[in-house]
Amino acid sequence: MLALLATAGAAAGLAAAGYTWAALSPQSQIFGHTVVAGRDPSEFALTYDDGPNNPCTPQLLDLLAQHNVRATFFLIGKYVRQRPDLVRAIRSSGHLIGNHTVSHPWLTAASPRRVREELAGCNAAIEDAIGEPVRFFRPPHGARRPDVLRAAQELGLTPVLWNAMGYDWRAISSAEIVAHLERGIARNRRRGRGSNLLLHDGGHIAMGADRSQSVQATRLILNRHKPGPLRYVTVDAWS
């Protein structure tokens, strides 16, 4: 009996670990298709979460314009309502805008009704600001389950994850952020993949997060991996 209980417990543990991996791993396609990156290692996508955010979003826009690079910004709906002018500035600068929910919850812990409200509410906020439909969605923390992806599909949203992370929500330097990204880039090249670089121009706790190190990390990446030899794309190039 004890052996059977131990076996059952081990199986339950493995099942829980498998579910967690499927729900949180950026590479997992178990619960449904998500965009990660293309098959050309010379393609990079700079992606920014948790904006719009003053002053870091405008600083990024200026920097990206200097390098003639377009990026993808996944915006939080409550901040979109506060600063629709920044949202319009992002779009008028030629960047792609995506949905990052209204309030940045863990969607794997939310009810199906809450999931839909978060996605639909963020869509509405962005569409009110720029007058265009939203086509892409990044789940906060990368957390999803089958009904989250179904809700996104019903709202016309393509889910997007990443394959190189800067860990820039931590209190680390721009050099450390770049080191994390470079490890992801090297891994992606070994696998023959493009690099979908996850950075942040805001913070989900409150407007005004200091992302100056993320701006500097972007500068370092652009100087090290120059447009021309590499092609910087927005995530719609891989959908």
Residue, then its C-alpha position, 0 to 999 in steps of 0.5 A: m500500500l505504501a508503495l502504491l501511495a508513493t507511486a501515486g504521489a510521484a505521478a501527481g508530482l510529475a503531472a504538476a511539474g508538467y502542467t507548470w512547464a506547459a503553463l509558464s515555459p516560453q517555449s511550450q506549445i502544449f496548451g496551444h500555439t504561441v509565436v516565439a521567433g522565426r527560423d532566421p538567426s539574423e532576425f531580432a525582435l526588441t519587445y517591451d512590456d509594462g508600458p506606456n511609462n514616462p519618462c522611459t518610453p519616450q527615451l526608448l522611442d528616441l533611441l530606436a529612432q536614432h537607429n531606425v529600428r522598429a520594436t513591439f510594445f506590449l501595453i498595460g491597459k490601465y496605463v494606456r488609459q492614463r497616457p493615451d498620448l504616449v500610446r499614440a507616440i509609440r504608434s506614430s513612430g512606426h512600432l507595433i502595439g500589443n495587449h498585455t492585459v488591463s492590470h497584469p494579473w497571473l491569468t492562470a489563477a484568474s477565472p475565465r470571465r476575468v481573463r476575458e475582461e482583462l484581454a477585452g478591456c486592454n484591447a478597448a483601451i488601446e483601440d480608443a487611443i490609436g483607432e486600430p485593432v490590436r492583433f497581438f497579446r503577451p500574457p503577463h509572466g508568460a502564464r497561460r492555460p488552454d482557455v486563456l489562449r482560446a479567449a485570445q483567439e476569440l478576440g482576434l489576438t495572437p499570443v506572443l512569448w519570447n526566447a531571450m530575457g533580460y531579467d530587467w525587472r530586477a535591480i541589475s545593471s545594464a551590463e547584466i541585462v545585456a549579459h542575460l540577453e546575449r546568453g539567450i541570443a547565443r542559444n538561439r543561434r545554436r538552434g537556428r532561431g531568431s531572437n525575441l528579446l524581452l525587456h521592459d519600459g515600465g513596471h506593473i506595480a505603478m506608473g513611473a518605474d525606473r527603467s533607465q538600465s533597460v534603456q541603456a541595455t537597449r543602447l548597448i544591444l543596438n551598438r553591438h548588434k547593428p541594424g544592417p548585418l542583422r534585421y530588426v523586426t516586429v513580431d508580426a513578421w513571425s506570425 
